[in-house]
């Protein structure tokens, strides 16, 4: 082979390599999935939709009128009837972090049985502070924290009827 033929062959080989790299063409009998990385990924044609029972916010506000809270505008019940009023409202839990004594201010809309329990992070009941029937109105309760509670994070679970309210506390 003469020099001219070798040069032409070398130029052809370089052209084939350049074209295969630039165009991602399979020239040397390689598997097609090893050449392009984008072939592994699935194209999403339609974005997934999350469906839930969440009402849309439609304010009923006109300039100059009084403010109407969002909860009174939207009903969460499917039948369209207004949901029953809340029985229990925990207004304040103090002091937090707790050392030896804890205070609660809570409001009951009607007389009902109330249970107050301290739960650990796994949801296990540690201590029952109260399980009694209370009259309607605002109540202030004070309890001493047992010494067997280790320092850490706990949850207070207030249960009145079918309502449950959970508050987080730190014990020193």
N, C-alpha and C positions, 0 to 999 in steps of 0.2 A: 504494500500500500504506500502510495506516495503521500507527501506532506499535505497536499491540497485535499485529498480525500479524507485524511485524518482530521483536518481542521473543520471540514464541512460536517463530518460525523459528530465531532465534539460540539459544534454549534447547534446541531439538531438535538442532541441530548440535553444541552443546557436549556434550549427552548421548551422541550417537553417537560423538564423539571419545573421551569418557571411557570408554565401554563398550568400544570397540575397543582402547584402550590397556590397560585393566585386564584384559580377558578375552583379549587377544592374538587377537582375531577379525579376520579379513581383511575389512575393510569397503570399502576404496578400490581394489579390483582389483589388489592387490599380490601378488607371488609368495609362496607360503606359506613357502618356505625363508628368505626375507629377513626374515620377521617374528619367527620364533623361532630362537634360537641352539641350543637343545637338540635340534632336529630333525637337526642335522648329525652328532651323536654316535651311535655304534652302541651299543646296549645289549648287555652281555655277560650272557647267561643262565647259562652254565656256566663256571666258572673253569677255566683250562687246568691240566692235570696234567703234572708233570714226572716222567718215568719213567726210572729208572736202576738200576744194579746196586749199590745201597747197602744193606748189611745193617742191620737195625734193632738197636738196643741193648737187649739183654735181660740184665741182670746176674744172675749166679748167686750171689747173696750171701745168706747167712744170718747173723744176729747171732751173734757169738762165733767165727765161722770166720775163716780167714786170707784176705787180699785176693787175688783172682784178676784179673790184668790183662785189659783188654778184648780185646787181640789174641788171647789164647788162648781166648776165649769164642766168637768169631765167625770162621768161615772164609769167605774171599772167593771160593773156587772154586765153580763151579756144579755140579761132579760130586759135591761133598760130601767129597771127599778133602782131606786137609790139604795146604796149599800148601808147596812145597819151601822149606826154610830159606834165609834170606838168606846169601849168600856174603860180602858186603862191608858193613862198617859204618865210616863215617868218624866218628871220635870227636871230633877237634879239628883245626881249622885256625887257626894263629896265627903271627905277629901279624897282626892285621887292624885298621887298614890296613897294607899291606906296603910296605916301602921297598926293600930289596935282597935279603932272604932270607925264605923261607917254610918253615914246618914243618907236617907232617901227622902225626897219630896215627890209624892206621886198623887195623881188625881184619878178618882173613880167616878164615872158618870152615874152609876147606880150601885146599890149594895151587891157585893159579890165575894166569892172566895178568892183569895189571892195566895199564891205560893211564890216565895223568894228563895232561890237556891244559888249557891256558888258552884260553878262548873270549871273543870280544868280545860286545857287547850284541846284535849281529845273529845270533850263533850261528856266526860264522866262526872257524875254528881259527887261533889266533895263534902259540902255542908248544906243543910236546909236551915235557913235563917228564920223563915216564917211560913206558916201554913194556917191561915185563919180567915175568918169572915170579917170584912171591913165595911163600914157604912160609906155611903156616897159622899163625895167632896174631896177636898185636898187633905192629904195625910202626911205627917212627918214621922218617920220611924228611925230609930237609932239601934244599932246592933254592934256587939263586940265581935271582933274577928278571933276565931280560935287559934291557940298557939301552935296547933299541929299543921297549920298552913305554912308551907315553905314560901320563901320569897319568889316572886314571879308574876306572870300574867294570868289572870283568871277572868271568867265571865259571870255576870249576874244575870240570872234568868227570872224574869217576872212573868207569872202566868195568872191571868184572870179570865175565867171562862175558856173561850177558845182562842183568846189573844195571847201572844207571847212577845215580850220585848226583851232583847239581850243588850246588855251594856258591858263594856270592857273595863276592868280595873287592874291596877298594879298593886301587889302586896309587898311591903318592905320587910 
